[in-house]
Amino acid sequence: MVDYEIIIPKHEYIPSDTIPITLKHNVRGGSCKLISVWAGVYETTTYRDPEDDPTGVNCCINKFVSTLHKNISRDAVSSTLSLGIDRSYKNVHFDSISPYVEVSHQLQTKITVKLNGQMRYIKAILPICIVRRINNSVTHNAVAPVEIELLPEYDAIYEDNPPSYPESLGYPDALDYPDPLNYPSIPYAVSI
């Protein structure tokens, strides 16, 4: 079979960090061949309505926020992966727990082996936390400002507006239209 070990230097990361992963793998037996390694950061967001049922879950969203795959070279005893975490706060969220929302992350790994002609998988899950930047490192002592994505300037939004309706029809100004109350009256007759 295979002896394996998964090593990461810490369990807390910030968006834009890279997780250096070392996967040690040693084949014991001639019928097993190492094929590839894979790693991914898995995010779970759970939404609750504590007024309905404090223990119930209303919605749960699971997604991989980043993944990486690498083939194993022949007779290799270890593999390294540098798994990047997205910088955008739209794509990856901070770990948090509240009565309404809970966000958590896992580092999932998989070693693919061929055993007696069949593909098999060795899977492992390590808990990690995605946290805010704190004092140029990730600690819980003193909080420093967080890098935030800036919204576009309002001027840029106004410049992107389409022209007004009268201008798009070629009319110079809406005030140049004749006043409908000043049209000459047209007599008409109604018969019953």
VOGU-3710 file (C-alpha; in Angstrom, 3 decimals, decimal comma):
1> mvdyeiiipk> 0,000/0,000/0,000  1,015/3,660/0,493  2,291/5,536/3,521  1,373/9,201/3,227  1,641/12,451/5,138  0,214/15,904/4,357  2,034/18,952/5,696  0,968/22,611/5,721  2,896/25,275/7,689  -0,118/26,863/9,416
11> heyipsdtip> -3,893/26,671/9,502  -4,809/30,372/9,037  -4,578/32,178/5,678  -5,778/35,422/4,127  -7,190/36,026/0,644  -4,310/36,229/-1,889  -2,132/33,876/0,227  -0,570/30,759/-1,221  -0,824/27,523/0,767  2,392/25,494/0,393
21> itlkhnvrgg> 1,365/21,835/0,616  3,819/18,965/0,922  2,432/15,491/0,292  4,821/12,710/1,303  4,011/9,361/-0,258  5,930/6,123/-0,049  4,785/3,031/-1,938  5,021/-0,206/0,031  4,448/-3,070/-2,340  4,971/-3,625/-6,036
31> scklisvwag> 1,300/-3,711/-7,127  0,707/-0,009/-6,333  1,649/2,891/-8,616  1,307/6,603/-7,739  -0,532/8,619/-10,419  -1,297/12,171/-9,220  -1,990/14,526/-6,316  -4,778/17,070/-6,024  -5,701/19,763/-3,475  -8,561/22,209/-3,087
41> vyetttyrdp> -9,883/24,801/-0,660  -13,512/23,939/0,071  -15,856/26,641/1,402  -19,131/25,914/3,199  -21,621/28,733/3,844  -24,610/27,845/6,008  -27,603/30,187/6,349  -30,030/29,926/9,276  -33,149/31,707/10,477  -32,885/31,493/14,271
51> eddptgvncc> -36,432/32,754/14,701  -37,858/29,780/12,776  -35,612/27,079/14,208  -32,268/27,885/15,865  -30,924/24,409/15,059  -32,304/24,183/11,524  -30,449/25,037/8,324  -32,304/27,075/5,695  -29,635/26,896/2,990  -26,118/25,548/2,616
61> inkfvstlhk> -23,747/26,490/-0,230  -20,625/24,389/-0,825  -17,960/25,246/-3,390  -14,283/24,848/-4,170  -12,715/28,312/-4,184  -9,426/27,027/-5,631  -8,005/23,697/-6,811  -4,705/22,378/-8,162  -3,639/19,069/-9,749  -0,190/17,628/-10,428
71> nisrdavsst> 1,013/14,322/-11,859  3,541/12,373/-9,783  6,859/11,551/-11,412  8,106/7,959/-11,236  9,660/6,913/-7,892  8,922/10,302/-6,271  8,601/10,184/-2,477  6,995/13,628/-2,114  5,043/16,195/-4,096  4,604/19,905/-3,473
81> lslgidrsyk> 1,663/22,075/-4,465  1,338/25,852/-4,128  -2,393/26,425/-3,897  -3,370/30,084/-4,314  -6,356/31,596/-2,539  -8,352/34,105/-4,576  -7,868/37,747/-3,577  -11,453/38,771/-4,344  -13,807/38,879/-1,380  -16,621/38,071/-3,813
91> nvhfdsispy> -15,126/34,635/-4,461  -13,793/33,650/-1,033  -15,271/34,658/2,339  -13,784/34,943/5,814  -14,478/32,206/8,343  -17,212/33,383/10,680  -19,988/32,180/12,941  -23,173/34,075/13,777  -26,763/33,049/14,517  -27,585/33,713/10,846
101> vevshqlqtk> -24,500/32,728/8,802  -21,578/30,359/9,281  -18,610/30,195/6,883  -15,920/27,519/7,197  -13,078/26,160/5,041  -11,268/22,880/4,554  -8,151/21,901/2,671  -9,039/18,691/0,862  -6,322/16,522/-0,677  -6,399/13,423/-2,834
111> itvklngqmr> -3,634/11,056/-3,917  -4,571/8,915/-6,923  -2,984/5,465/-7,061  -3,340/2,494/-9,351  -3,693/-0,692/-7,293  -3,961/-4,044/-9,083  -5,063/-2,269/-12,261  -7,807/-0,197/-10,564  -7,762/3,505/-9,728  -8,034/4,217/-5,981
121> yikailpici> -8,011/7,460/-4,021  -6,465/8,404/-0,700  -8,363/11,421/0,609  -7,623/13,692/3,548  -9,318/16,781/4,983  -7,550/19,435/7,047  -9,469/22,334/8,639  -8,151/25,792/7,725  -9,365/29,341/8,386  -9,553/32,248/5,965
131> vrrinnsvth> -9,072/35,351/8,127  -8,467/39,084/7,771  -4,936/40,508/7,641  -3,799/41,262/11,175  -0,524/43,159/11,945  1,273/41,952/8,799  0,727/38,401/10,002  -2,157/36,240/10,943  -2,658/36,377/14,715  -5,481/37,153/17,093
141> navapveiel> -3,755/39,873/19,135  -4,274/43,250/17,438  -6,459/44,042/14,459  -5,076/46,113/11,570  -6,973/47,541/8,598  -8,086/45,080/5,937  -7,306/45,534/2,250  -10,685/46,150/0,582  -11,635/46,111/-3,078  -12,658/49,634/-4,063
151> lpeydaiyed> -15,957/50,321/-5,790  -15,851/52,195/-9,116  -15,997/55,992/-9,010  -19,478/57,475/-9,461  -18,237/59,651/-12,354  -17,296/56,505/-14,271  -20,824/55,162/-13,810  -22,407/58,417/-15,097  -20,144/58,425/-18,158  -21,485/54,995/-19,094
161> nppsypeslg> -25,157/56,115/-19,263  -26,968/56,029/-22,622  -28,193/59,345/-24,102  -31,664/60,607/-23,188  -34,581/59,510/-25,383  -35,098/62,757/-27,375  -31,355/63,027/-28,107  -31,255/59,442/-29,382  -34,051/60,236/-31,873  -32,137/63,212/-33,254
171> ypdaldypdp> -34,258/65,890/-31,557  -32,139/68,703/-30,138  -34,238/69,323/-27,039  -37,455/68,007/-25,543  -38,681/71,593/-25,023  -38,823/72,201/-28,793  -41,890/69,988/-29,196  -45,180/71,823/-29,899  -47,597/72,106/-27,009  -50,522/69,672/-27,634
181> lnypsipyav> -52,945/72,072/-25,873  -52,369/74,663/-28,596  -53,370/72,378/-31,502  -56,341/73,670/-33,526  -59,542/71,903/-32,567  -61,077/69,561/-35,103  -64,857/69,313/-35,086  -66,308/65,849/-34,946  -69,786/64,445/-34,789  -71,218/61,491/-32,948
191> si> -74,427/59,842/-34,091  -76,588/57,513/-32,045
//
